Amino acid sequence: MPKVLHHDQETLISLSRRQLWFALGAVLVLGVAGAGLLAFPRAEAIARLFGLLPVAIVIAVAGLRMRGSASGAEVRALVEDELRQASQHRASRNGFLAVLAAQALLAPGLAWLATPSPVALMAVLTIVTGVSVFLGSLLYYDR
């Protein structure tokens, strides 16, 4: 079995954290833009932002590209770490509870607002809430 160096593990952990931050930022930006499009369908500024989506995807992929090569054993050791798995379980619990709380808050709130598509807006806001809380909790617990 090849020996994994401490420096390589630190590099993989920092790369993983950077990927989580990029994912959290992407979810928040896309969620806010999607909610804005659903809440204000005639807004041209939000529609123009979606035209820049392919450029943002290319920049994100280029920024997350791994420098060097990590073997499958190194990545598997990072994924199978017991503390990391415990952090993922706690973060998924937090995300689930946030989705339940969002449903209870969004249902009456969107019933009172005059939006063109309240069900789709509720779906977008629920998904963004759940994923954001999951990723934020994972970043918090996995330090």
C-alpha positions in Angstrom: 0.0 0.0 0.0 1.5 3.4 -1.0 2.3 5.8 1.8 0.2 9.0 1.7 2.2 12.0 2.6 0.8 14.6 5.0 1.3 17.4 2.5 -0.7 15.6 -0.1 -3.6 15.1 2.4 -3.5 18.8 3.2 -3.6 19.7 -0.5 -6.6 17.5 -1.0 -8.4 18.9 2.0 -7.8 22.5 0.9 -9.0 21.6 -2.6 -12.1 19.9 -1.2 -12.9 23.0 0.9 -12.4 25.3 -2.1 -14.8 23.2 -4.1 -17.4 23.4 -1.4 -17.0 27.2 -1.3 -17.4 27.4 -5.1 -20.4 25.1 -4.9 -22.0 27.2 -2.2 -21.4 30.4 -4.1 -22.8 28.9 -7.3 -25.9 27.6 -5.5 -26.6 31.0 -4.0 -26.0 33.0 -7.2 -28.1 30.7 -9.3 -30.8 30.4 -6.6 -31.1 34.2 -6.2 -31.2 34.7 -10.0 -33.8 31.9 -10.4 -35.9 33.3 -7.6 -35.6 36.8 -9.1 -36.7 35.5 -12.5 -39.7 33.8 -11.0 -40.7 36.7 -8.8 -40.1 39.4 -11.4 -40.5 37.7 -14.8 -40.2 40.9 -16.8 -36.9 42.0 -15.3 -34.3 42.2 -18.1 -31.2 42.5 -15.9 -31.8 39.1 -14.3 -32.3 37.5 -17.7 -29.0 39.0 -18.9 -27.2 37.4 -16.0 -28.3 34.0 -17.3 -26.6 34.8 -20.6 -23.3 34.9 -18.7 -23.9 31.4 -17.1 -21.7 29.5 -19.6 -18.8 31.9 -18.9 -19.2 31.4 -15.1 -19.3 27.7 -15.5 -16.0 27.7 -17.5 -14.3 29.9 -14.9 -15.5 27.7 -12.1 -14.3 24.5 -13.7 -11.0 26.1 -14.5 -10.6 27.3 -10.9 -11.5 23.9 -9.5 -9.2 21.9 -11.8 -6.9 19.8 -9.7 -3.2 20.7 -9.9 -1.1 17.6 -9.8 -2.5 14.1 -9.7 -4.1 12.5 -6.7 -4.3 8.7 -6.7 -7.6 7.0 -6.1 -6.3 5.8 -2.7 -5.7 9.3 -1.5 -9.1 10.5 -2.6 -10.8 7.4 -1.1 -8.9 8.0 2.2 -10.3 11.5 2.3 -13.9 10.4 1.5 -13.8 7.5 3.9 -12.6 9.5 6.9 -14.8 8.9 9.8 -14.8 12.5 11.0 -15.7 13.8 7.6 -18.5 11.3 7.3 -19.9 12.4 10.7 -19.7 16.0 9.5 -21.6 15.1 6.4 -24.3 13.3 8.4 -24.8 16.3 10.7 -24.8 18.7 7.7 -27.4 16.6 5.9 -29.6 16.7 9.1 -29.3 20.5 9.2 -30.2 20.8 5.6 -33.2 18.6 6.0 -34.4 20.6 9.0 -33.9 23.8 7.1 -36.0 22.4 4.2 -38.8 21.6 6.6 -38.6 25.0 8.3 -38.5 26.7 4.8 -41.7 24.9 3.8 -43.5 26.1 7.0 -42.4 29.7 6.4 -42.7 29.9 2.6 -46.2 28.5 2.3 -48.1 31.2 4.1 -45.6 33.9 2.9 -46.0 33.1 -0.8 -49.8 32.7 -0.4 -50.1 36.4 0.6 -47.7 37.7 -2.1 -49.0 38.2 -5.7 -46.3 36.4 -7.6 -47.0 34.8 -11.0 -45.8 31.3 -10.1 -45.7 30.9 -6.3 -45.2 27.1 -6.4 -42.2 27.3 -8.6 -40.7 30.1 -6.5 -41.3 28.0 -3.4 -39.5 25.1 -4.9 -36.5 27.2 -5.9 -36.3 28.8 -2.5 -36.6 25.5 -0.7 -33.9 23.8 -2.8 -31.6 26.8 -2.4 -32.2 26.9 1.4 -31.6 23.1 1.8 -28.4 23.0 -0.3 -27.0 26.2 1.1 -27.5 25.1 4.7 -26.1 21.7 3.9 -22.9 23.1 2.3 -22.5 25.8 4.9 -22.9 23.3 7.7 -20.4 20.9 6.0 -17.9 23.8 5.8 -18.5 24.6 9.4 -18.3 21.1 10.8 -15.4 19.9 8.5 -12.8 22.3 9.8 
